[in-house]
């Protein structure tokens, strides 16, 4: 793991308040962390529909680069048997291909599937 030091060497805008973390690439030993004796979070990452929607909005804007202001949530479904949330967005105007479904794991928060539809 890393220490709690801040490295702002990549701060090209000279705005250290926005870069309060360091970034690196390295191998992460998940099993080692699990077995380290540290306290692990053991609840659902996405316990309710409101958090599912907020999480899906982050995926929409950050990962898919969609302007979330152009979309509205039209449906949120929880599949109790599979432990997954389906958050369905629709573009806020008539168009083909304006629906996006983001399916998330309740337990881990993992993005299980992103589907673009009509």
C-alpha positions in Angstrom: 0.0 0.0 0.0 1.0 3.6 -0.1 1.8 6.1 2.6 -0.3 9.2 3.2 2.1 11.6 1.5 0.9 14.0 -1.3 2.8 14.2 -4.6 1.6 17.2 -6.7 4.4 16.9 -9.3 1.8 16.4 -12.1 0.0 19.6 -11.1 0.4 21.5 -14.4 -2.3 24.1 -13.3 -0.4 24.8 -10.1 -3.6 24.1 -8.2 -2.5 21.7 -5.4 -6.0 21.7 -3.8 -7.3 19.7 -6.6 -4.5 17.1 -6.5 -4.4 15.9 -3.0 -3.3 12.4 -3.9 -0.5 10.6 -5.6 -0.9 8.3 -8.6 1.1 5.3 -9.5 0.9 2.0 -11.2 1.9 -1.1 -9.3 0.6 -4.6 -8.5 -2.1 -4.7 -5.8 -2.2 -7.8 -3.6 -5.9 -8.2 -2.8 -5.5 -11.4 -1.0 -2.6 -10.0 1.1 -4.8 -7.0 2.1 -7.7 -9.4 3.0 -5.4 -11.4 5.2 -3.5 -8.5 6.7 -5.7 -8.2 9.7 -7.0 -4.8 8.6 -10.7 -4.0 9.2 -12.6 -4.6 6.0 -15.8 -3.1 4.8 -18.4 -5.9 4.9 -21.6 -4.2 3.9 -23.3 -3.5 0.6 -21.5 -0.8 -1.4 -24.8 0.1 -3.1 -27.5 -0.5 -0.4 -30.3 1.5 -1.9 -31.8 3.0 -5.1 -30.5 6.6 -4.3 -26.9 5.4 -4.1 -27.4 3.2 -7.2 -28.5 6.3 -9.1 -25.6 8.5 -7.9 -23.1 5.8 -8.7 -24.6 5.3 -12.2 -24.4 9.1 -12.8 -20.7 9.0 -12.0 -20.3 6.3 -14.6 -22.3 8.3 -17.1 -20.3 11.5 -16.8 -16.9 10.2 -15.8 -16.5 7.0 -17.8 -18.9 7.4 -20.7 -18.3 11.2 -21.0 -22.0 11.9 -21.3 -23.5 15.2 -20.2 -25.7 14.0 -17.3 -27.8 17.1 -17.7 -29.1 15.7 -21.1 -30.3 12.5 -19.5 -33.0 11.6 -17.0 -33.3 8.4 -14.9 -36.5 6.7 -16.0 -36.2 3.4 -14.2 -34.3 1.8 -11.3 -34.8 -1.9 -10.8 -33.3 -4.1 -8.1 -33.0 -7.8 -8.8 -33.0 -9.4 -5.3 -32.0 -12.9 -6.6 -28.9 -11.6 -8.4 -28.1 -8.7 -6.0 -27.9 -6.2 -8.9 -29.2 -2.8 -9.7 -30.3 -1.7 -13.2 -30.3 2.1 -13.6 -31.9 3.1 -16.9 -31.2 6.6 -18.4 -33.0 8.1 -21.3 -31.8 11.1 -23.3 -34.1 14.0 -22.6 -35.2 14.4 -26.3 -36.6 12.2 -29.1 -33.7 10.3 -30.6 -32.8 6.7 -31.5 -30.3 5.1 -29.2 -30.9 7.4 -26.3 -31.3 4.8 -23.6 -28.4 3.6 -21.4 -28.7 0.9 -18.8 -26.0 0.6 -16.2 -26.1 -2.6 -14.1 -24.3 -2.6 -10.8 -23.5 -5.2 -8.1 -25.2 -4.3 -4.8 -22.4 -6.0 -2.8 -19.3 -4.8 -4.5 -20.3 -1.8 -6.6 -18.9 -3.5 -9.7 -20.2 -2.3 -13.0 -21.6 -5.6 -14.4 -22.8 -4.3 -17.7 -23.4 -1.1 -19.7 -26.0 -1.4 -22.5 -26.8 1.2 -25.1 -30.3 0.9 -26.6 -33.2 2.6 -28.2 
